């Protein structure tokens, strides 16, 4: 299995990198399909976008040759909420024609309503789960959200039995003491696995016009006492759920779960930040609704698709300069990253 700290499983491919930072292969593409969201999560500002902009399918279709030549194998549909896109079905049809595998990142609230389209167009679903039922609904600020996800999973599987539906849980102040209950809750609604990561506190991702001020960070960050409680919760999870680690129902290893608590200690200044192993800028790209292209969710843009092909942006001067000068180990953004990608190569 590929080591991926994003809770996404990819198949390894040969990735070639030419001199001067140019890429001849890019196996993973993440698409921001719709900028609005149907949740109002405590740890995210995406829901505050009101324009409802979505990916222009006609414009995106002109990148078909780039997708083929770059050898894209996996496309991850995200947002906002990707299922809000009015052309979700033709988007999946287009991507299928490119021969890629499609993963949907979703709040899960529209799975039941759009079960036919999801079952026909998607290979894997990753649903955000932020606690057992009551905690999840409070974090998402949508009453009945947890139950609705369960109904959605059931509806999709009625149409496509066996489709992988996995969970991703973001650890923060509101749910740090209920990690074990979060795992149990995921099982009750039929999820195939669950992965955990620490909430992002310091980047400008997730519709933040600027880095959150300290008071806003403190709304979701952990105090020292809460970090201790999280550490105790993780150790109890490891002790009580050994089988879930063996069969990968809990995706992370015990050591990776312990690093989540360390992230909060780093934020408190109790230890120096350590960058995770990551090669995202060399194997993937993120395309936003307005055509902005980033090497990952957290770094500055490396170009825009306006008037250019995907290949031209990926191997443009700005992108090549970024890759050739990036030192993941010492870069301050990488050092604080909570959602890295370490894609294995043959």
CORUR-V190818 format. One record per run of one state. SS is the DSSP state (@ for helix, = for strand, . for the rest). FROM is the first residue (numbers start at 1). TO is the last residue. If there is no record, write none. Layout:
SS|FROM|TO  SS|FROM|TO
//
This chain:
.|1|3  =|4|4  .|5|12  =|13|13  .|14|16  =|17|17  .|18|18  @|19|21  .|22|22  =|23|23  .|24|27  =|28|34  .|35|45  @|46|48  .|49|53  =|54|54  .|55|56  @|57|61  .|62|63  @|64|69  .|70|73  =|74|79  .|80|81  @|82|84  .|85|87  @|88|97  .|98|100  =|101|106  .|107|114  @|115|121  .|122|123  =|124|128  .|129|132  @|133|140  .|141|144  @|145|159  .|160|163  =|164|171  .|172|178  @|179|188  .|189|193  =|194|198  .|199|213  @|214|218  .|219|223  @|224|240  .|241|241  @|242|246  .|247|249  =|250|250  .|251|253  @|254|268  .|269|279  @|280|283  =|284|287  .|288|291  =|292|294  .|295|300  =|301|304  .|305|309  @|310|314  .|315|316  @|317|325  .|326|331  @|332|335  .|336|340  =|341|341  .|342|344  =|345|345  .|346|346
//
